[in-house]
Amino acid sequence: MEYLSAGSGLLLQFLLILHSIAFLIYLVFTIGHLVATPIVEIISPKWSIVSGLVGYAMFEAAFLWMNEYFLYFSAACAGFSGSCEIVYYGRVSLTISLKTVNLILWIGTRQIYGVYPKYRKLIFGGSYLLILYRFQTGNEFQMPLIRLVVGSFLGCTLISILIGFFLPKPVFKAEKYKIPYFKHLAEIAKISFDRNLLFLLFTFLYTGMELSFFSFVFPTMVSFTKALGNTRDLNACASIFVGIGNVSGCFALSALGARVREIGRKKMVLLAAILHMTCFLLSPYIVLICGFLLGVGDTIFNQQCYTILSDIYEHDKRIEAFAVYRFYQSAASCVVMFYSAHALLKTHIIVLSTFCILATVTFFGIRVPEKYPASPSSEMLEVKESEESKSMIY
């Protein structure tokens, strides 16, 4: 395998393998949520983080030798270890105050909620690739370039693992479940049939579907559209613009602060739906603008999902509600990964548009209890309030 040129049969075969691997990661990641909680209790939060990083390192190392069987094995390990890491982050986010959560969320470390670290990854990763491409000729993916890129990412992961070994003990401790584990699973299954969560079902599913779309389908579409020119560079630029859209959405919501509640969550979701529907109509034509719209809409959708759950449910029920959200989101991403390599772009657009409309319409059916008055604690913090939460971050 000397090079992978855009549009070549070899690149197509490689991308098909990648889609299968991504499906396996999401599948194991989704199932892992069901068994990760007792494991996190046993190995402690620190080693949950380290184990997640080790799984990622194995997956990245597999690309240096390009052994298909090891790729699948390492993908499964990355999916499961990632679920352990995310379970810990999710539990921590529910044991500290919402004000602290929102601060951490919107300064760019949204990994605390279990959503893949796509903000800085997309911007800095895409920029890094553009710099490397300047030293390459043509529109090809040569193996030395692939090994250099993967090796750089692997090196960063190994450094992160080393840092993980020396992580201090957190200031706070995540509360242990006071009920047996299987009873806790039963509580999650029970709350999933709550009226509000049933109305949020399509919104949860859509957040997972659009995540898979801009992570895999959108870049693949760019790579195989020869009319776009140098698709290798354009692919990196598209990822950067998705990340810029994410960050721009964060800044916009942060600037609005408590006014988001005054505007209304349902109107915010409607705005996100309009942005995404515009993107779906333009996606084959204006790649960078579409990437930006995808990023902004993704930020709004996910932020409204998190905050609406905090508004609807009291603290002792939020863990179960967030678990339902994460499960549906991961399952939807898994399904999209399964059929993504075999469906045309038009099919993806039709499916996404349908679920986007359903997600928006059903979101308007949610009932927020009146006992939750407007309060800045469930919105973004103003900068002047950030000092109150510094002692919670380590």
C-alpha positions in Angstrom: 0.0 0.0 0.0 2.1 2.9 -1.3 -0.5 5.6 -1.3 -4.2 6.2 -1.0 -5.4 8.7 -3.6 -8.8 10.3 -3.4 -11.3 8.4 -5.4 -9.1 5.3 -5.8 -10.4 1.8 -5.2 -7.8 1.3 -2.5 -9.0 4.3 -0.6 -12.6 3.2 -1.0 -11.7 -0.2 0.5 -9.8 1.5 3.3 -12.8 3.7 4.1 -15.2 0.7 4.2 -12.9 -0.9 6.8 -12.9 2.4 8.8 -16.7 2.5 8.8 -16.8 -1.1 10.0 -14.3 -0.3 12.8 -16.3 2.8 13.8 -19.5 0.7 14.0 -17.7 -1.7 16.3 -16.4 1.1 18.5 -19.9 2.6 18.9 -21.4 -0.9 19.4 -19.0 -1.8 22.2 -19.2 1.7 23.6 -23.0 1.5 23.8 -23.1 -1.9 25.4 -20.2 -0.9 27.7 -22.4 1.7 29.4 -24.5 -1.2 30.9 -21.5 -2.8 32.6 -19.1 0.0 33.2 -20.5 1.4 36.4 -19.4 -1.5 38.8 -16.0 -1.5 37.0 -15.5 2.2 37.7 -16.4 1.6 41.3 -13.7 -1.1 41.6 -10.8 0.4 39.7 -11.4 4.0 40.9 -11.9 7.2 38.8 -8.1 7.8 38.2 -7.6 4.4 36.6 -10.9 4.7 34.7 -9.3 7.7 32.9 -6.0 5.9 32.4 -7.7 2.7 31.0 -9.7 4.9 28.6 -6.5 6.4 27.3 -4.8 3.0 27.0 -7.6 1.8 24.8 -7.2 4.9 22.6 -3.5 4.3 22.4 -4.0 0.7 21.3 -6.4 1.8 18.6 -4.0 4.5 17.3 -1.1 2.1 17.3 -3.0 -0.4 15.2 -2.9 2.1 12.3 0.9 2.0 12.3 1.0 -1.7 11.3 -2.3 -1.8 9.4 -3.3 -5.3 10.6 -7.0 -5.7 10.0 -7.6 -8.2 12.9 -5.7 -6.0 15.4 -7.6 -3.0 14.2 -10.9 -4.7 15.1 -9.6 -5.9 18.4 -8.1 -2.5 19.4 -11.4 -0.8 18.3 -13.4 -3.0 20.7 -10.9 -2.2 23.5 -11.2 1.5 22.7 -14.9 1.3 22.8 -15.1 -0.5 26.1 -12.4 1.5 27.9 -14.0 4.7 26.6 -17.3 3.7 28.1 -15.6 3.3 31.5 -14.0 6.7 31.2 -17.2 8.4 30.1 -19.3 6.8 32.9 -16.9 8.4 35.4 -17.1 11.8 33.7 -20.9 11.6 33.6 -21.1 10.8 37.3 -18.8 13.6 38.2 -20.9 16.1 36.2 -23.9 15.1 38.3 -22.2 15.3 41.7 -21.0 18.9 41.4 -23.2 22.0 41.0 -24.8 22.8 37.7 -22.9 26.2 37.8 -19.6 24.3 37.8 -20.8 21.9 35.1 -21.8 24.7 32.8 -18.5 26.5 33.4 -16.5 23.4 32.5 -18.8 22.6 29.6 -18.5 25.9 27.8 -14.8 26.6 28.3 -14.2 23.8 25.9 -13.9 20.6 28.0 -17.2 19.1 27.1 -15.7 15.6 27.5 -17.0 15.7 31.1 -20.5 14.9 29.8 -19.3 12.0 27.7 -19.5 13.7 24.3 -16.6 12.9 22.1 -13.8 15.7 22.5 -14.6 17.3 19.1 -14.1 21.0 19.7 -10.4 21.4 20.0 -9.7 18.1 18.2 -11.4 19.3 15.0 -9.7 22.7 15.0 -6.2 21.8 16.1 -6.3 18.4 14.5 -7.4 19.9 11.1 -4.8 22.7 11.4 -2.1 20.2 12.1 -3.0 18.1 9.1 -3.0 21.2 6.8 0.5 22.0 8.0 1.7 18.4 7.2 0.0 18.5 3.8 2.1 21.5 2.8 5.1 19.1 2.7 3.3 16.7 0.5 2.6 16.9 -3.2 -0.5 15.9 -5.1 -3.8 14.7 -3.7 -2.6 11.4 -2.2 -2.4 9.9 1.2 1.1 8.3 1.3 1.9 5.8 3.9 4.8 7.8 5.4 2.3 10.7 5.9 -0.3 8.4 7.5 2.3 7.0 9.9 3.5 10.5 10.8 0.0 11.7 11.5 -1.0 8.6 13.5 2.4 8.5 15.3 2.0 12.1 16.4 -1.5 11.4 17.8 -0.2 8.3 19.5 2.6 10.3 21.1 0.1 12.7 22.6 -1.9 9.9 23.9 1.1 8.2 25.5 2.0 11.5 27.2 -1.6 11.8 28.5 -1.3 8.3 29.9 1.9 9.3 31.7 0.2 12.3 33.1 -2.8 10.2 34.2 -0.5 8.1 36.4 0.3 11.2 38.4 -3.2 12.7 38.6 -4.0 13.9 42.2 -7.0 12.9 44.1 -10.1 15.0 43.2 -11.3 17.6 45.7 -14.7 16.0 45.5 -15.7 12.3 45.5 -18.4 10.9 43.3 -21.1 9.4 45.4 -21.5 5.7 45.2 -24.9 4.3 44.2 -26.9 3.5 47.3 -29.0 0.9 45.4 -27.8 -2.4 43.9 -26.5 -2.2 40.4 -29.2 -4.3 38.7 -31.9 -2.3 40.5 -30.2 0.8 39.2 -30.5 -0.6 35.7 -34.2 -1.3 36.3 -34.6 2.4 37.4 -33.0 3.5 34.1 -35.4 1.3 32.1 -38.4 2.5 34.1 -37.6 6.2 33.7 -37.0 5.8 30.0 -40.8 5.4 29.7 -41.4 8.8 31.4 -43.6 11.1 29.2 -40.9 13.7 28.8 -38.1 11.2 27.9 -40.4 9.6 25.3 -40.9 13.1 23.7 -37.1 13.6 23.9 -36.4 10.2 22.2 -36.1 11.6 18.7 -34.0 14.5 19.9 -31.6 12.0 21.6 -31.4 9.8 18.5 -30.9 12.8 16.2 -27.9 14.1 18.3 -26.2 10.7 17.8 -27.1 10.6 14.1 -25.7 14.0 13.3 -22.6 13.2 15.3 -21.9 10.3 13.0 -22.8 12.4 10.0 -20.2 15.1 10.5 -17.6 12.6 11.9 -17.7 10.1 9.0 -20.2 10.7 6.3 -19.5 14.4 5.7 -15.6 13.9 5.4 -16.2 10.9 3.1 -18.5 13.0 0.9 -15.8 15.6 0.6 -13.1 13.1 -0.2 -15.0 11.5 -3.1 -16.4 14.7 -4.7 -13.7 15.2 -7.3 -15.3 18.5 -8.6 -14.2 20.1 -5.3 -10.6 20.0 -6.3 -7.9 19.2 -3.7 -10.2 17.2 -1.5 -7.5 16.3 0.9 -6.9 19.9 2.0 -10.6 20.7 1.8 -11.4 17.8 4.1 -9.1 19.2 6.8 -10.6 22.7 6.3 -14.1 21.3 6.6 -13.2 19.7 10.0 -11.7 23.0 11.1 -14.9 24.8 10.2 -17.1 22.2 12.1 -14.9 22.9 15.2 -15.2 26.7 14.7 -18.9 26.3 14.5 -18.9 24.3 17.8 -16.8 27.0 19.5 -18.9 29.8 18.0 -22.0 28.2 19.3 -20.5 27.9 22.8 -19.5 31.6 22.8 -22.9 32.6 21.6 -24.8 30.6 24.2 -22.4 31.8 26.9 -23.0 35.4 25.9 -26.7 34.9 26.1 -26.4 33.3 29.5 -29.7 33.2 31.4 -31.4 34.8 28.4 -31.5 31.4 26.8 -34.3 30.5 29.2 -36.1 33.8 28.4 -35.8 33.1 24.6 -37.0 29.5 25.2 -35.3 26.2 24.8 -37.8 25.2 22.1 -37.0 28.2 20.0 -33.3 27.4 20.4 -33.9 23.9 19.2 -35.9 25.2 16.2 -33.0 27.5 15.4 -30.6 24.5 15.5 -32.9 22.5 13.2 -33.1 25.4 10.7 -29.3 25.6 10.6 -29.0 21.8 10.0 -31.7 21.7 7.4 -29.9 24.5 5.6 -26.7 22.5 5.7 -28.4 19.4 4.4 -29.7 21.3 1.4 -26.3 22.9 0.6 -23.9 20.1 1.7 -22.8 19.0 -1.8 -22.0 22.6 -2.8 -20.7 24.8 0.0 -18.6 22.6 2.1 -17.0 25.0 4.6 -20.2 26.9 5.3 -22.0 23.6 5.8 -19.3 22.5 8.3 -19.8 25.7 10.3 -23.6 25.3 10.3 -23.2 21.6 11.5 -21.0 22.7 14.4 -23.3 25.5 15.6 -26.4 23.4 15.3 -24.7 20.5 17.1 -23.7 22.7 20.0 -27.3 24.1 20.4 -28.9 20.7 20.2 -26.7 19.1 22.8 -26.7 22.0 25.2 -30.5 22.1 25.2 -30.7 18.4 25.8 -28.4 18.6 28.9 -30.1 21.7 30.4 -33.7 20.5 29.8 -33.0 17.3 31.6 -31.6 19.3 34.5 -34.8 21.4 34.5 -37.2 18.5 34.3 -35.6 16.1 36.8 -34.5 16.5 40.4 -31.0 15.6 41.3 -31.7 12.0 42.4 -33.2 11.2 39.0 -30.8 13.0 36.7 -28.3 10.2 36.7 -30.9 7.8 35.2 -32.2 10.5 32.8 -28.7 11.3 31.5 -28.0 7.5 31.2 -31.0 7.2 28.9 -29.8 10.2 26.8 -26.3 8.8 26.4 -27.6 5.3 25.6 -29.9 6.5 22.8 -27.3 8.8 21.4 -24.6 6.1 21.3 -27.1 3.6 19.8 -28.1 6.0 17.1 -24.5 6.7 16.2 -23.9 2.9 16.1 -26.8 2.4 13.6 -25.7 5.2 11.3 -22.1 3.8 11.3 -23.5 0.4 10.3 -25.3 1.6 7.1 -23.2 4.7 6.3 -20.8 2.9 4.0 -23.6 1.4 2.0 -26.0 4.4 1.7 -25.9 7.2 -0.8 -25.5 10.8 0.4 -29.1 11.5 -0.7 -30.2 8.7 1.6 -28.3 10.1 4.5 -29.8 13.6 3.9 -33.3 12.2 3.7 -33.0 10.2 6.9 -31.3 13.1 8.8 -33.8 15.6 7.6 -36.7 13.4 8.7 -35.2 12.8 12.2 -34.3 16.5 12.5 -38.0 17.5 11.9 -39.2 14.8 14.3 -36.7 15.9 16.9 -37.8 19.5 16.7 -41.6 18.7 16.7 -41.4 16.3 19.6 -39.2 18.7 21.6 -42.1 21.1 21.7 -44.2 18.5 23.5 -42.0 18.6 26.6 -43.5 19.8 29.9 -41.1 21.6 32.2 -42.4 21.6 35.9 -43.3 25.1 37.2 -41.3 24.3 40.3 -38.2 25.0 38.4 -38.0 28.8 38.3 -35.7 30.7 36.0 -32.2 30.5 37.5 -28.7 31.2 36.2 -27.6 28.0 37.8 -28.9 26.0 34.9 -27.6 28.3 32.2 -24.1 29.4 31.2 -22.1 31.3 33.8 -21.0 34.8 33.3 -17.3 35.4 33.4 -17.5 37.2 36.7 -18.9 34.1 38.4 -16.0 31.8 37.3 -14.0 32.4 40.5 -16.6 30.6 42.5 -15.9 27.3 40.7 -12.1 27.4 40.5 -11.8 25.3 43.7 -13.7 22.5 42.1 -11.4 22.0 39.1 -8.1 20.2 39.6 
